[in-house]
Amino acid sequence: MVRRVLDPLGIVLKAGRWYLVGRTDDDASPRTYRVGQILEAEVTDESFDRPADFDLAAHWQASLVEFRERLQQGEAVIRLSPRGRDRAADAYPANVMEAIRRTESSPDERGWVTATVPIESLTHAESEFLKLGRDVEVVEPTALRDRIAMAAHDLAAMYSKESA
């Protein structure tokens, strides 16, 4: 267990989870802590001066960008159908959509485009790309393509009339 004395600078609610933004005496830079991970909290008599230039909203936005960048472990090359391109906006976060817009090829004769997108891990990418079903094809990396193929094979077997 780690004990810290924090100067609390604000709290943020994101996707149903509370986060505390605070700083320690050792580090003047604010850090973000998930409130659900705090095992104990104690109010002290100590006081601190809140930095006059601290902007909670700006700090939070910068933290989200940094967090997403740390999560990205690699890239995948994908092909998207016209319907997949439309559905991607509802299925994927803004950074993935920006990567699609920035890297997409011209549509082929069937309207499919090829794009390079960031991925967190093979496991995460597998579940993310399965959201679009037949409207996305993973071209690279091969290990991810193989995982998607196995999942499709398993799903086809589960839904076949012979197994019902």
ZIBELHU-V279859 format. One record per residue. N is the residue number from 1. RES is the residue in one small letter. D_LAST is the distance of its C-alpha to the last C-alpha in Angstrom with 1 decimal. Layout:
# ZIBELHU-V279859
N_RES_D_LAST ; N_RES_D_LAST
This chain:
# ZIBELHU-V279859
1_m_50.8 ; 2_v_52.8 ; 3_r_55.5 ; 4_r_56.7 ; 5_v_59.3 ; 6_l_58.1 ; 7_d_59.9 ; 8_p_57.2 ; 9_l_57.2 ; 10_g_54.4 ; 11_i_50.8 ; 12_v_47.9 ; 13_l_44.6 ; 14_k_41.8 ; 15_a_38.2 ; 16_g_38.8 ; 17_r_40.7 ; 18_w_44.4 ; 19_y_46.5 ; 20_l_50.2 ; 21_v_52.4 ; 22_g_55.5 ; 23_r_57.9 ; 24_t_59.6 ; 25_d_63.2 ; 26_d_62.2 ; 27_d_60.4 ; 28_a_61.7 ; 29_s_58.6 ; 30_p_56.1 ; 31_r_52.7 ; 32_t_49.5 ; 33_y_48.1 ; 34_r_44.9 ; 35_v_46.1 ; 36_g_43.1 ; 37_q_44.3 ; 38_i_47.8 ; 39_l_48.2 ; 40_e_51.7 ; 41_a_54.1 ; 42_e_57.7 ; 43_v_60.1 ; 44_t_63.4 ; 45_d_66.9 ; 46_e_66.8 ; 47_s_66.9 ; 48_f_66.3 ; 49_d_67.1 ; 50_r_64.2 ; 51_p_64.5 ; 52_a_66.0 ; 53_d_63.9 ; 54_f_60.5 ; 55_d_57.9 ; 56_l_54.7 ; 57_a_52.7 ; 58_a_53.9 ; 59_h_53.3 ; 60_w_49.7 ; 61_q_49.0 ; 62_a_50.5 ; 63_s_48.5 ; 64_l_45.2 ; 65_v_46.2 ; 66_e_47.3 ; 67_f_44.1 ; 68_r_41.9 ; 69_e_44.1 ; 70_r_43.8 ; 71_l_40.0 ; 72_q_39.8 ; 73_q_39.3 ; 74_g_38.9 ; 75_e_37.8 ; 76_a_34.9 ; 77_v_35.3 ; 78_i_32.6 ; 79_r_32.2 ; 80_l_31.4 ; 81_s_30.5 ; 82_p_32.7 ; 83_r_29.9 ; 84_g_29.4 ; 85_r_33.1 ; 86_d_33.1 ; 87_r_30.1 ; 88_a_31.7 ; 89_a_34.5 ; 90_d_32.2 ; 91_a_30.2 ; 92_y_33.0 ; 93_p_36.3 ; 94_a_39.7 ; 95_n_40.6 ; 96_v_37.5 ; 97_m_38.2 ; 98_e_41.8 ; 99_a_40.9 ; 100_i_38.7 ; 101_r_41.7 ; 102_r_44.2 ; 103_t_42.5 ; 104_e_40.4 ; 105_s_41.3 ; 106_s_42.0 ; 107_p_39.0 ; 108_d_38.0 ; 109_e_37.7 ; 110_r_34.2 ; 111_g_35.5 ; 112_w_33.9 ; 113_v_36.2 ; 114_t_36.5 ; 115_a_37.6 ; 116_t_38.3 ; 117_v_37.2 ; 118_p_37.9 ; 119_i_35.3 ; 120_e_35.6 ; 121_s_33.5 ; 122_l_30.6 ; 123_t_28.2 ; 124_h_29.5 ; 125_a_29.5 ; 126_e_25.9 ; 127_s_24.7 ; 128_e_27.3 ; 129_f_26.4 ; 130_l_22.6 ; 131_k_23.7 ; 132_l_24.6 ; 133_g_21.5 ; 134_r_22.4 ; 135_d_25.9 ; 136_v_27.2 ; 137_e_27.7 ; 138_v_29.2 ; 139_v_32.0 ; 140_e_33.7 ; 141_p_33.7 ; 142_t_31.8 ; 143_a_30.4 ; 144_l_28.9 ; 145_r_27.6 ; 146_d_25.9 ; 147_r_24.3 ; 148_i_22.9 ; 149_a_21.6 ; 150_m_19.9 ; 151_a_18.3 ; 152_a_17.2 ; 153_h_15.8 ; 154_d_13.9 ; 155_l_12.5 ; 156_a_11.6 ; 157_a_9.7 ; 158_m_7.9 ; 159_y_7.2 ; 160_s_6.8 ; 161_k_5.2 ; 162_e_5.6 ; 163_s_3.8 ; 164_a_0.0
